[in-house]
Amino acid sequence: MHFYSLALLVVVCNISAQCEFQTLAHLKPQANDKTQGRAVVELLKRLLGNRSRLLRINTQHRFRYYQNVCTQSYSTVWWDWPRWQREIDWMALNGINLPLAFTGQEALWQEMYLSLGLNQTEIDHFFTGPAFLAWNRMGNLFQWGGPLPQSWHVKQLYLQFKILDRMRSFGMLPVLPAFSGIVPQGIARLFPKANLTKLPPWSHFNCSYSCSYTLEPHDPLFHQIGSMFLSQLVKQFGTDHVYNTDTFNEMTPASSDPASLSAVSHAVFATMTSVDPQAIWLMQGWLFVHDAAFWKPAQIQALLHGVPIGRMIVLDLFAESMPAFSFTKSFYGQPFIWCMLHNFGGNSGLFGTVESLNSGPFEALAFPNSTLVGLGLAPEGIEQNPVVYELMSELAWRKEPVNLAKWVSLYAARRYGSTHENLTAAWKLLFGSVYNCTVPHYKNHNHSPLVHRPSLRMTTEVWYQRADLYEAWRLLYQAARPLMAQETFRYDLVDVTRQALQLLTTDYYREIRDAFQAQKLPELLTAGGVLVYDLFPELERLLSSDGHFLLGTWLERARSLALDEVEARLYDMNARNQITLWGPEGNILDYASKEWGGLMEDYYSQRWSLFVNTLVECLDKGRPFRQDAFNQAVFQVEKGFVFNSRKYPSKPQGDTYDIVSRIFLKYYPNALKRLK
């Protein structure tokens, strides 16, 4: 979720880059200064009326990149044009000039494969459903959640034209997709002599939906397909000369031979330059930190040097926690963008690494022989933790780290239009605790027991002092009454209250677990009863009171893209499955968990109710708890949610202040007692 809170806007910049690559000099906006200026003035008037003015400032960073290939599935998959327009406006407000633009590409892939001779059945067998297209594009999955309706292709293609036009009007350079070597299985029928390799299963899937086929780079068909697709892409969309594709996303290459790896990257790049001689390959560097056992210096250097120096830009994707530039000698000479990944799966939950964000980009700039050319925001999912994205966006325009205490104090005043001392104090506490994770290599997957399948072995540790979160909650609540008309304040009050109840869920889980292991049935009944019959219903009411925390919005957006009920059911299943089971059998269970009204009541609460009842029955009958048997039973609950066909509200219900007041008065004293 992005909230506009600027009183004036910086829209014009000069670049004072530390590392110049002449190979990138041709990357310039298609729109001239006059066109860009007109678009900016129109945006400013629409948002701020006559309160805006233009400033000119310098930035050290040639590029300000935005999005992750997974964002296209975890967040933007169901967006219509008004929602996309709002996001592009936010990009312009924050100086983004290198955004990912992947919408609508399946229509072009389909057209190209049909022209080669594949039939529609083979193509339908290849594409996943909409909510899983990110992993289809990277070669991890096929077919699951599909087939894609033809209406999807038409609508997404039309949407992409509008997205590109809007991005370019603001002087942005949209990043378009390219060919990585992944092909439909039908290619084997059409070209029986093609040199194909069947990849191993991805993640927890088997070959029913994984084990994709890839063309060997020396096969002439590799170049033919890659150049055919890019020719069609450029014809339809135009080009700003930057293309993204990822060859080994979470998949180990068949050979570690440096020559083989270099041949792959050389072949991929050759398909680009055969169509666009000025092509630049933008590649995610996630593979180097995800599979460090395989990607040693020789292998990394070989892959990177298969492309001429300066013709590839590497996204150091998780640089705030696991920077790769430092152990690759600045990517062995290739330019790179320091990126904040921050969020996995679009999970709910307060989280940040503000000290690392505040220092990391400047350390990268000062690194010996640094090839840094920009900063980036690369979350898997957005619409959460807006303060982190505000800070990271601003750092692209700073020459040195900010004073975090001062920055967050000004942020609170800017966000709420109030200088109430409680607000400043609350945000300083949040910035020093939940937003300042310093655990090495920590991944923000929301490890809270609340959003995971219950067991007797669940993670209960957090990286911050719970007392700081509870005190920030108190400060916000006590300042709340006159600020409830502010959308930004209501959002934050709900989010911090939600986080407090998430912490209390962990406390009650510990009591449930300990009571069961000590065979104390009364204590188990008490803790389980409070959790299932009071805390969870209160959390459901809280989330349902704010429009930003509603399952119904996600599902309504999905169904709104359908032409008929058959399509609506397909999109509904995609939307529900992704945020719960993530696969037919819970293959990546709860990876994309969300704390939303509706989901709390019919998914998380139902699982915990079954867990508590199962433990009570085990104690009552004197038998051990069997996790495997429970997993089979709870899977039916999880699957039942995906197919329950219930329509959930897409409008908030209840008075947020009254709900928070009741929760605070009931649970805040309880929370403090548990700290002792």
FIROSE-80174 format. One line per field, with one value per residue (C-alpha): residue number from 1; residue in three letters; chain; y, z negated, x. Coordinates in pm, whole numbers, padded with zeros to 5 digits. Each point is the difference from the previous one (the first is absolute). Layout:
% FIROSE-80174
resi <- NUM ...
resn <- ala ...
chain <- A ...
y <- Y ...
z <- Z ...
x <- X ...
% end
This chain:
% FIROSE-80174
resi <- 1 2 3 4 5 6 7 8 9 10 11 12 13 14 15 16 17 18 19 20 21 22 23 24 25 26 27 28 29 30 31 32 33 34 35 36 37 38 39 40 41 42 43 44 45 46 47 48 49 50 51 52 53 54 55 56 57 58 59 60 61 62 63 64 65 66 67 68 69 70 71 72 73 74 75 76 77 78 79 80 81 82 83 84 85 86 87 88 89 90 91 92 93 94 95 96 97 98 99 100 101 102 103 104 105 106 107 108 109 110 111 112 113 114 115 116 117 118 119 120 121 122 123 124 125 126 127 128 129 130 131 132 133 134 135 136 137 138 139 140 141 142 143 144 145 146 147 148 149 150 151 152 153 154 155 156 157 158 159 160 161 162 163 164 165 166 167 168 169 170 171 172 173 174 175 176 177 178 179 180 181 182 183 184 185 186 187 188 189 190 191 192 193 194 195 196 197 198 199 200 201 202 203 204 205 206 207 208 209 210 211 212 213 214 215 216 217 218 219 220 221 222 223 224 225 226 227 228 229 230 231 232 233 234 235 236 237 238 239 240 241 242 243 244 245 246 247 248 249 250 251 252 253 254 255 256 257 258 259 260 261 262 263 264 265 266 267 268 269 270 271 272 273 274 275 276 277 278 279 280 281 282 283 284 285 286 287 288 289 290 291 292 293 294 295 296 297 298 299 300 301 302 303 304 305 306 307 308 309 310 311 312 313 314 315 316 317 318 319 320 321 322 323 324 325 326 327 328 329 330 331 332 333 334 335 336 337 338 339 340 341 342 343 344 345 346 347 348 349 350 351 352 353 354 355 356 357 358 359 360 361 362 363 364 365 366 367 368 369 370 371 372 373 374 375 376 377 378 379 380 381 382 383 384 385 386 387 388 389 390 391 392 393 394 395 396 397 398 399 400 401 402 403 404 405 406 407 408 409 410 411 412 413 414 415 416 417 418 419 420 421 422 423 424 425 426 427 428 429 430 431 432 433 434 435 436 437 438 439 440 441 442 443 444 445 446 447 448 449 450 451 452 453 454 455 456 457 458 459 460 461 462 463 464 465 466 467 468 469 470 471 472 473 474 475 476 477 478 479 480 481 482 483 484 485 486 487 488 489 490 491 492 493 494 495 496 497 498 499 500 501 502 503 504 505 506 507 508 509 510 511 512 513 514 515 516 517 518 519 520 521 522 523 524 525 526 527 528 529 530 531 532 533 534 535 536 537 538 539 540 541 542 543 544 545 546 547 548 549 550 551 552 553 554 555 556 557 558 559 560 561 562 563 564 565 566 567 568 569 570 571 572 573 574 575 576 577 578 579 580 581 582 583 584 585 586 587 588 589 590 591 592 593 594 595 596 597 598 599 600 601 602 603 604 605 606 607 608 609 610 611 612 613 614 615 616 617 618 619 620 621 622 623 624 625 626 627 628 629 630 631 632 633 634 635 636 637 638 639 640 641 642 643 644 645 646 647 648 649 650 651 652 653 654 655 656 657 658 659 660 661 662 663 664 665 666 667 668 669 670 671 672 673 674 675 676
resn <- met his phe tyr ser leu ala leu leu val val val cys asn ile ser ala gln cys glu phe gln thr leu ala his leu lys pro gln ala asn asp lys thr gln gly arg ala val val glu leu leu lys arg leu leu gly asn arg ser arg leu leu arg ile asn thr gln his arg phe arg tyr tyr gln asn val cys thr gln ser tyr ser thr val trp trp asp trp pro arg trp gln arg glu ile asp trp met ala leu asn gly ile asn leu pro leu ala phe thr gly gln glu ala leu trp gln glu met tyr leu ser leu gly leu asn gln thr glu ile asp his phe phe thr gly pro ala phe leu ala trp asn arg met gly asn leu phe gln trp gly gly pro leu pro gln ser trp his val lys gln leu tyr leu gln phe lys ile leu asp arg met arg ser phe gly met leu pro val leu pro ala phe ser gly ile val pro gln gly ile ala arg leu phe pro lys ala asn leu thr lys leu pro pro trp ser his phe asn cys ser tyr ser cys ser tyr thr leu glu pro his asp pro leu phe his gln ile gly ser met phe leu ser gln leu val lys gln phe gly thr asp his val tyr asn thr asp thr phe asn glu met thr pro ala ser ser asp pro ala ser leu ser ala val ser his ala val phe ala thr met thr ser val asp pro gln ala ile trp leu met gln gly trp leu phe val his asp ala ala phe trp lys pro ala gln ile gln ala leu leu his gly val pro ile gly arg met ile val leu asp leu phe ala glu ser met pro ala phe ser phe thr lys ser phe tyr gly gln pro phe ile trp cys met leu his asn phe gly gly asn ser gly leu phe gly thr val glu ser leu asn ser gly pro phe glu ala leu ala phe pro asn ser thr leu val gly leu gly leu ala pro glu gly ile glu gln asn pro val val tyr glu leu met ser glu leu ala trp arg lys glu pro val asn leu ala lys trp val ser leu tyr ala ala arg arg tyr gly ser thr his glu asn leu thr ala ala trp lys leu leu phe gly ser val tyr asn cys thr val pro his tyr lys asn his asn his ser pro leu val his arg pro ser leu arg met thr thr glu val trp tyr gln arg ala asp leu tyr glu ala trp arg leu leu tyr gln ala ala arg pro leu met ala gln glu thr phe arg tyr asp leu val asp val thr arg gln ala leu gln leu leu thr thr asp tyr tyr arg glu ile arg asp ala phe gln ala gln lys leu pro glu leu leu thr ala gly gly val leu val tyr asp leu phe pro glu leu glu arg leu leu ser ser asp gly his phe leu leu gly thr trp leu glu arg ala arg ser leu ala leu asp glu val glu ala arg leu tyr asp met asn ala arg asn gln ile thr leu trp gly pro glu gly asn ile leu asp tyr ala ser lys glu trp gly gly leu met glu asp tyr tyr ser gln arg trp ser leu phe val asn thr leu val glu cys leu asp lys gly arg pro phe arg gln asp ala phe asn gln ala val phe gln val glu lys gly phe val phe asn ser arg lys tyr pro ser lys pro gln gly asp thr tyr asp ile val ser arg ile phe leu lys tyr tyr pro asn ala leu lys arg leu lys
chain <- A A A A A A A A A A A A A A A A A A A A A A A A A A A A A A A A A A A A A A A A A A A A A A A A A A A A A A A A A A A A A A A A A A A A A A A A A A A A A A A A A A A A A A A A A A A A A A A A A A A A A A A A A A A A A A A A A A A A A A A A A A A A A A A A A A A A A A A A A A A A A A A A A A A A A A A A A A A A A A A A A A A A A A A A A A A A A A A A A A A A A A A A A A A A A A A A A A A A A A A A A A A A A A A A A A A A A A A A A A A A A A A A A A A A A A A A A A A A A A A A A A A A A A A A A A A A A A A A A A A A A A A A A A A A A A A A A A A A A A A A A A A A A A A A A A A A A A A A A A A A A A A A A A A A A A A A A A A A A A A A A A A A A A A A A A A A A A A A A A A A A A A A A A A A A A A A A A A A A A A A A A A A A A A A A A A A A A A A A A A A A A A A A A A A A A A A A A A A A A A A A A A A A A A A A A A A A A A A A A A A A A A A A A A A A A A A A A A A A A A A A A A A A A A A A A A A A A A A A A A A A A A A A A A A A A A A A A A A A A A A A A A A A A A A A A A A A A A A A A A A A A A A A A A A A A A A A A A A A A A A A A A A A A A A A A A A A A A A A A A A A A A A A A A A A A A A A A A A A A A A A A A A A A A A A A A A A A A A A A A A A A A A A A A A A A A A A A A A A A A A A A A A A A A A A A A A A A A A A A A A A A A A A A A A A A A A A A A A A A A A A A A A A A A A A A A A A A A A A A A A A A A A A A A A A A A A A A A A
y <- 00000 00338 00321 00340 00229 00249 00373 00060 -00227 -00051 -00098 00114 -00142 00019 -00302 00012 -00367 -00137 -00277 00081 -00268 00130 -00320 00137 00354 -00070 -00083 00316 00075 -00012 00302 00335 00243 00192 -00313 -00117 00342 00012 -00345 00102 00328 -00185 -00250 00272 00197 -00311 -00097 00328 00280 00322 -00100 -00157 00136 -00148 -00050 -00116 -00225 -00236 -00373 -00227 -00279 -00031 -00247 -00032 -00346 -00134 -00339 -00365 -00259 -00152 00330 -00062 -00298 00080 00355 00135 -00308 00118 00373 00206 00318 00246 -00202 -00017 00372 00069 -00216 00168 00337 -00120 -00101 00348 00159 -00199 00039 -00359 -00013 -00373 -00197 -00357 -00023 -00367 00023 -00160 -00197 -00334 00127 00044 -00335 -00167 00172 -00095 -00366 -00034 00136 -00266 -00273 -00081 -00063 00178 -00302 -00006 00371 -00030 -00282 00232 00317 00006 00188 00378 -00015 -00222 00156 00137 -00354 -00111 00283 -00111 -00365 -00130 -00101 -00083 -00066 00041 00229 00015 00009 00370 00116 00183 00298 00023 00047 00273 00196 -00023 00103 00305 00083 -00023 00261 00245 -00088 00059 00325 00135 -00110 00153 00327 00043 -00072 -00356 -00285 -00301 -00334 -00258 -00382 -00214 -00371 -00215 -00336 -00144 -00147 -00197 -00378 00014 00121 -00361 -00115 00280 -00024 -00359 00065 00306 -00019 00022 -00052 -00087 00196 -00152 00077 00347 00065 -00259 -00074 -00322 -00033 00028 00377 00048 -00147 00246 -00042 00225 00027 -00040 00331 -00147 -00128 00230 -00012 00192 00301 -00038 00002 00273 00235 -00074 00091 00316 00114 -00035 00173 00302 00024 00012 00191 00199 -00014 00193 -00260 -00163 -00363 -00238 -00376 -00240 -00322 -00199 00131 -00239 -00277 -00147 -00012 -00342 00081 00206 00029 00373 -00031 -00147 00275 00268 -00155 00028 00371 00066 -00173 00186 00334 -00087 -00042 00354 00167 -00176 00203 00303 00071 00244 -00256 -00001 -00313 00069 -00317 -00081 -00103 -00209 -00327 00088 00024 -00261 -00280 00107 -00362 -00009 00358 00028 00279 -00189 -00077 00352 00164 -00233 00075 00375 00014 -00182 00351 00292 00219 00279 -00174 -00174 00162 -00231 00055 -00068 -00107 -00056 00248 00125 -00345 -00209 00233 -00180 00288 -00042 -00362 00037 00294 00223 -00266 -00036 00329 -00011 00296 -00077 00147 -00025 -00127 -00033 -00320 00041 -00209 -00361 -00110 00325 -00111 00215 00103 00298 -00042 00200 00023 00378 00017 -00226 00199 00323 -00115 -00269 00213 00232 -00294 -00141 00334 00013 -00363 -00033 00023 00019 -00043 00125 00179 00023 -00092 -00214 -00116 -00370 -00140 -00322 00165 00359 00178 -00045 00191 00330 00168 -00232 00088 00371 -00019 -00210 00220 00311 -00144 00006 00380 00023 00050 -00153 -00206 00175 00054 -00273 00148 00338 -00154 -00211 00296 00203 -00301 -00021 00370 -00023 -00317 00120 00378 00014 00063 -00174 -00122 -00348 -00052 00088 -00214 -00295 00007 00031 -00314 -00184 00107 -00122 -00338 -00172 00208 -00060 -00370 -00062 -00381 -00105 -00131 00024 -00052 00172 -00294 00086 -00297 00061 -00314 00193 -00042 -00347 -00348 -00079 -00250 -00055 00130 00355 00303 00235 00234 00356 00234 00293 00090 -00064 00273 00261 -00115 00005 00348 00130 -00153 00186 00330 -00028 -00103 00289 00247 -00166 00169 00331 -00177 -00268 00198 -00039 -00308 -00034 00003 -00253 -00232 00022 -00039 -00317 -00131 00056 -00144 -00300 -00045 00012 -00272 -00201 00011 -00102 -00292 -00127 00030 -00199 -00256 -00053 -00051 -00248 -00194 00000 -00102 -00291 -00119 00025 -00174 00286 -00006 00301 00228 -00128 00069 00350 00112 -00168 00146 00356 -00034 -00161 00154 00353 00115 -00131 00141 00336 -00010 -00084 00301 00227 -00098 00018 00362 00133 -00031 -00075 -00329 -00176 -00338 00108 00270 -00253 -00243 00267 00135 -00351 -00078 00341 -00097 -00296 -00001 -00278 -00216 -00268 00255 00155 -00336 -00055 00341 -00043 -00332 00156 00289 -00222 -00272 00237 00153 -00335 -00339 00136 -00312 -00298 -00168 00289 -00014 00340 00026 00347 00157 00288 00029 00308 00123 00111 00017 -00310 -00201 00027 -00140 -00273 -00117 00074 -00018 -00327 -00161 00108 -00117 -00345 -00001 00088 -00249 -00271 00064 -00005 -00329 -00147 00089 -00114 -00341 -00037 -00027 00187 00281 -00115 00284 -00207 -00089 00361 00120 -00224 00128 00367 -00025 -00059 00325 00186 -00148 00070 00370 00009 -00143 00132 00252 00241 00367 00218 00371 00244 00297 00061 -00085 00137 00301 -00038 00222 -00187 -00336 00107 00147 -00325 -00203 00238 00012 -00378 -00111 00276 -00068 -00370 00066 00195 -00276 -00250 00207 -00063
z <- 00000 00096 -00155 00151 -00277 00176 -00017 00294 00247 00133 00362 00191 -00058 00118 -00027 -00155 00026 -00157 00257 00366 00262 00357 00093 -00189 00138 00263 -00263 00012 -00040 00314 -00116 00036 -00290 00103 00006 -00335 -00153 00120 -00151 -00331 -00021 00070 -00277 -00249 00064 -00033 -00333 -00162 00178 -00007 -00301 00211 00148 00188 -00140 00174 -00193 00082 -00056 -00007 00156 00373 -00055 -00258 00058 -00116 -00038 -00010 00252 -00284 -00070 00322 -00164 -00371 00039 00345 00162 -00036 00049 00237 00170 -00281 -00248 00242 00065 -00372 -00031 00292 -00152 -00321 00204 00148 -00343 -00121 00303 00129 00355 00063 -00075 00098 00266 00044 00047 00308 00120 00012 00292 00199 -00109 00112 00338 00054 -00099 00219 00294 -00066 00022 -00359 -00054 -00254 -00231 -00026 -00077 -00259 -00162 -00029 -00154 -00367 -00138 -00053 -00365 00086 00322 -00165 -00047 00343 00150 -00196 00100 -00344 00070 00280 00021 -00371 -00038 00375 00277 00078 00167 00329 -00158 -00245 00288 00160 -00322 -00117 00338 00005 -00357 00089 00273 -00254 -00259 00245 00127 -00353 -00111 00304 -00040 -00332 00158 -00130 00179 -00023 -00029 00239 -00007 00211 00067 -00253 00177 -00169 00253 -00001 00011 00340 00152 -00027 00227 00247 00007 -00094 00053 -00224 -00278 -00304 -00368 -00252 -00317 -00349 -00218 -00150 -00367 -00137 00331 00196 00377 00038 -00005 -00008 00186 00288 00327 00104 00331 00004 00099 00296 00162 00293 -00126 -00312 00208 00229 -00281 -00198 00296 00123 -00337 -00043 00354 -00074 -00336 00143 00284 -00245 -00295 00139 -00207 -00240 00054 -00346 -00029 -00291 -00008 -00259 00111 -00321 -00248 -00298 00238 00000 00347 00144 00026 -00216 00285 00039 00379 -00002 -00223 00212 00311 -00155 -00079 00336 00181 -00198 00073 00367 00040 -00133 00215 00316 -00029 -00193 00043 -00292 -00238 -00369 -00205 -00349 -00207 -00354 -00211 -00237 00125 -00142 -00359 00026 00111 -00129 -00005 00380 00091 -00086 00140 00320 00077 -00079 00207 00292 00009 -00030 00255 00264 00062 00090 -00297 -00033 00201 -00304 -00316 -00302 -00267 -00337 -00109 -00377 -00065 -00333 -00154 00239 00235 00286 00129 -00291 00078 00380 00023 00107 00234 00174 00179 00106 -00115 -00280 -00190 -00380 -00080 -00308 00019 -00343 00044 00102 00131 -00083 -00364 -00259 -00303 -00106 00109 00110 -00005 -00018 -00119 00283 00253 -00127 00033 00270 00315 -00111 -00087 00347 00156 -00195 00075 00182 00376 -00056 00307 -00174 00240 -00202 -00289 00016 -00176 00072 -00240 00089 -00121 -00072 -00180 -00343 -00225 00195 -00224 00126 00362 -00079 -00162 00274 00276 -00166 -00042 00378 -00029 -00300 00009 -00344 -00253 -00176 -00373 -00053 -00318 00166 00323 -00165 -00212 00315 00164 -00278 00034 00379 -00001 -00243 00028 -00376 -00231 -00301 -00220 -00027 00374 00006 -00306 00144 00330 -00168 -00198 00313 00191 -00282 -00030 00250 00291 -00088 00045 -00029 00010 00277 00318 -00156 00251 -00067 00039 -00304 -00217 -00246 -00101 00083 00376 00011 -00024 -00373 -00149 -00328 00155 00116 00008 -00289 -00001 00133 00082 -00210 -00352 -00031 -00264 00263 00228 -00281 -00109 00357 00011 -00318 00130 00329 -00170 -00246 00287 00219 -00053 00185 00277 00103 00305 00140 00223 -00065 -00376 00005 00210 -00241 -00309 00143 00109 -00337 -00187 00233 -00079 -00374 00035 00210 -00291 -00245 00225 -00045 -00379 -00002 00231 -00248 -00279 00213 00090 -00353 -00153 00241 -00062 -00377 00042 -00168 00159 -00185 00105 00357 00010 -00141 00237 00300 -00082 -00023 00326 00210 -00147 -00087 00141 00353 00027 -00122 00258 00269 -00100 -00008 00348 00142 -00114 00247 00377 00033 -00192 00180 00170 00188 00187 00130 00111 00148 00212 00125 00093 00162 00281 00107 00294 -00139 -00307 00120 00020 -00329 -00179 00153 -00111 -00344 -00046 00110 -00242 -00297 00067 00031 -00346 -00171 00144 00283 00209 00022 -00316 -00210 00188 -00122 -00283 -00150 00186 00113 -00327 -00057 -00315 00152 -00118 00129 00024 -00375 -00070 00262 00031 -00287 -00278 00133 00003 -00356 -00120 00144 -00156 -00349 00022 00115 -00292 -00247 00145 -00022 -00370 -00071 00160 -00107 00343 00162 00248 00350 00229 00317 -00085 -00093 00329 00193 -00194 00015 00374 00048 -00188 00214 00324 -00111 -00025 00354 00139 -00243 00255 -00281 00097 -00240 -00067 00201 -00208 -00360 -00280 -00353 -00170 -00013 -00306 -00203 00098 -00083 -00331 -00103 00102 -00171 -00330 00001 00117 -00071 -00378 00080 00241 -00261 -00258 00245 00036 -00364
x <- 00000 00136 -00129 00074 00121 00227 -00059 00231 00168 00350 -00043 00305 00346 00355 00226 00343 00087 00316 00036 -00064 -00059 -00003 -00183 -00302 00015 -00266 -00263 -00206 -00372 -00211 -00201 00175 00035 -00310 -00217 00136 -00053 -00359 -00070 00155 -00192 -00324 00078 00090 -00316 -00213 00158 00096 -00182 00201 00212 00273 00321 00293 00347 00315 00237 00284 00015 00302 -00203 -00059 -00285 -00277 -00144 -00338 -00169 00091 -00116 -00206 -00179 -00190 -00171 -00006 -00134 -00084 -00157 -00362 00055 -00211 00114 -00097 00207 00294 -00026 00018 00310 00174 -00084 00168 00305 00018 -00037 00300 00223 -00021 00137 00059 -00320 -00078 -00276 -00094 -00377 -00155 00301 -00184 -00208 00321 00144 -00321 00005 00364 -00047 -00309 00199 00265 -00263 -00095 -00370 -00217 -00014 00379 00010 -00279 00196 00300 -00143 -00094 -00297 00031 00109 00299 00128 00314 00132 -00114 00204 00306 -00041 -00097 -00361 -00240 -00376 -00085 -00303 -00056 -00093 00015 -00324 00035 -00173 00291 00245 -00211 -00056 00359 00136 -00225 00104 00370 -00037 -00141 00266 00284 -00146 -00038 00347 00165 -00188 00184 00338 00024 00176 -00235 00182 -00148 00028 00233 00062 00188 -00016 -00312 -00245 -00328 00023 -00171 00328 00123 -00285 00051 00380 00091 00371 00009 00257 -00227 00075 -00269 00064 -00031 -00305 -00024 -00064 -00248 -00170 00034 00014 -00377 00039 00375 00303 -00016 00187 00286 00181 00375 00162 00191 -00320 -00098 -00358 00108 00097 -00301 -00257 00173 00029 -00353 -00147 00203 -00080 -00370 00044 00180 -00251 -00291 00148 00291 00316 00217 00275 -00009 -00115 -00031 00021 00135 00162 00042 -00254 00018 00110 00348 00163 00073 00370 00235 00248 00076 00007 -00350 -00137 00162 -00155 -00346 00025 00165 -00288 -00267 00163 00045 -00377 -00039 00265 -00117 -00320 00124 00373 -00021 -00148 00091 -00072 -00135 00049 -00108 00299 -00213 00152 00342 -00126 -00275 00235 00340 00117 -00012 00082 00367 00222 00086 -00364 -00124 00270 -00063 -00373 00055 00281 -00202 -00135 00232 00089 -00252 -00273 -00149 -00135 -00024 -00263 00165 -00344 00033 00278 -00135 00057 00211 00191 00171 00214 00241 00094 -00007 00241 -00286 -00139 00334 -00036 -00365 -00210 -00244 -00293 -00011 -00350 -00215 -00206 -00164 -00314 -00057 -00338 -00175 -00025 -00171 00204 00210 00360 00300 00379 00031 00361 00111 -00203 00147 00361 00002 -00032 00280 00225 -00064 00089 00327 00091 00337 -00055 -00374 -00220 -00314 -00236 -00319 -00226 -00310 -00313 -00052 -00264 -00181 -00319 -00101 -00287 00159 00245 -00019 00259 00276 -00072 -00011 00344 00158 -00142 00136 00349 00046 00004 00231 00376 00049 -00197 -00287 -00041 -00259 -00150 -00046 -00123 -00270 -00115 -00054 -00163 -00260 -00084 -00017 -00208 -00266 00019 00052 00295 -00156 00284 -00153 00034 00368 00070 -00191 00185 00339 -00083 -00110 00311 00222 -00170 -00227 00136 00364 00068 00375 -00008 00243 -00166 -00348 -00283 -00331 -00239 -00215 00096 -00284 -00194 -00317 00042 00153 -00148 -00004 00243 00183 00322 -00058 00227 -00075 00300 -00007 00289 -00121 -00106 -00371 -00027 00093 -00280 -00255 00109 -00027 -00349 -00096 00134 -00187 -00322 00010 00048 -00261 -00335 00065 00195 -00248 -00109 00353 00020 00372 -00047 -00284 00213 00294 -00217 -00155 00340 00169 -00300 00011 00371 -00073 -00263 00243 00247 -00271 -00092 00354 -00035 -00323 00154 00284 -00254 -00195 00314 00139 -00333 -00031 00354 -00057 -00338 -00187 -00343 -00154 00287 -00025 -00373 00048 00276 -00159 -00339 00130 00192 -00272 -00313 00112 00334 -00055 -00355 00130 00278 -00257 -00211 00306 00119 -00351 -00033 00260 -00017 00372 -00028 -00286 00006 -00312 00193 00256 -00271 -00226 00284 00073 -00359 -00049 00240 -00216 -00240 -00219 -00048 00242 00280 -00109 00032 00345 00125 -00157 00180 00330 -00041 -00090 00256 00295 -00051 -00059 00101 00219 -00036 -00236 00130 00125 00329 00120 -00251 -00061 00294 -00223 -00192 -00215 -00172 -00329 -00357 -00179 00320 00040 -00346 -00028 00360 00239 -00257 -00143 00345 00073 -00339 00068 00348 -00124 -00287 00240 00235 -00290 -00121 00351 00027 -00352 00059 00362 00153 00292 -00044 00090 00100 -00041 -00359 -00075 00151 -00236 -00300 00093 00071 -00371 -00069 00254 -00129 -00355 00077 00139 -00324 -00262 -00140 -00087 -00020 00196 -00060 00209 -00111 00109 -00240 -00010 00158 00378 00045 -00261 00148 00356 -00117 -00164 00305 00242 -00188 -00036 00344 00253 00017 00023 00287 00197 -00039 00143 00316 00095
% end
